[in-house]
């Protein structure tokens, strides 16, 4: 092997690149904390790192191919710069689904699944000694007890409370890559929330594949939220992603009377056709979904709604796609994510008849995204004139400009001398397609 083909010593610097969902962002942060606790130093430049961790997503096939593309780019850049190629670790859901294939195809040093990444330092040490390592075991949440304490957090932080999925939607690979639904213990979550606040977090977003399925000895997510609300320093709470079938009345009620719980709900529906929903094994229909939204709006009229949509599911007709457009119009989403159907190997939908031509899916996706963009712009426009608290999260591009989030998860930019992590009273002045312009309300003299 040439010097650019193989690392020569244990890595001293690392870079973590996460693809996909917020849970992957959380996992990426935790892997970075593991590497730092093991004595390595983080770098923002993957081409300067001794170890690159690609924390992968398996929901879309193009995301999978992007992993292989990144591996090739890292090695090519090393050769072009006459430096030793970095050690490469593939983590996350692609690692879980295609572990042996990644080793065969890409010849990476480490492959580790999303339930085993607490073993990453040991796997890296083994690879540095010349033995490529693979760990795709799926123990029940044992990784959390092995992770280091939270020591630094931004103003807004993620906290995983639930993993896995028992729903087995026919298009989805998550039950096979993340395992069965399992909830972290109540006390462990509260302890981590306190540590995040101590480390600088003002807002905590609770994460799970089906976060509202969280349960600990009969206590539901609403009970957990009410306890977290009482932690000194917690200004805001959010949660994602929810399943309509797990939306308990207690959680709905919490939106009405827990002040720190923000008026935002991401509740994926996926399609507006009941026949397609049944083929997806969603176990809800459009009528029950709309009734659920009515119950939420009854306790929190200003709530911003978000969702997920798939177009071009096998067998979807033009008339059934039109039903999705009618559902979108009926709901008025403040935000939403939409995708073309992508067959995932091993899922029931991958073998269904009635594949939709890619050109048809493209056209449907454009129509859907136009409708969703229209509604997001309308929601933002309706927010003009509101006064709200904005959590300042980072600096903008202009002098004195800061960026933050409104209670409705809108990006807001404003000129202020407030610091990152401050809560600022802001008048929303104008609306764009994806952000709001605001002005800080004059602060009263002390």
Secondary structure, 3 states (H helix, E strand, C coil): CCCCCCCCCCCCEEEEEECCCHHHHHHHHHHHHHHHHCCCEECCCHHHCCEEEEEECCCCHHHHHHHHHHHHHHHHHHHHCCCCCCEEEEEEHHHHHHHHHHHHHHCCCEEECCCCHHHHHHHHHHHHCCCCEEECCCCCCHHHHHCCCCCCCCCEEEEECEECCCCCCCCCCHHHHCCCCEECCHHHHHHHHHHHHHCCCCEEEEECCCHHHCEECCEEHHHHHHHHCCCCCCCEEEEECECHHHCCHHHHHHHHHCCCECCEEEECCECCCHHHHHHCCCCCCHHHHHHHHHHHHHHCCCCEEEEEEEECCCCCCHHHHHHHHHHHHHHCCCEEEEEECCCCCCCHHHHCCCCCCHHHHHHHHHHHHHHHHHHHHHHHHHHCCCEEEEEEEEECCCCCEEEEECCCCCEEEEECCCCCCCEEEEEEEEECCCEEEEEECCCCCC
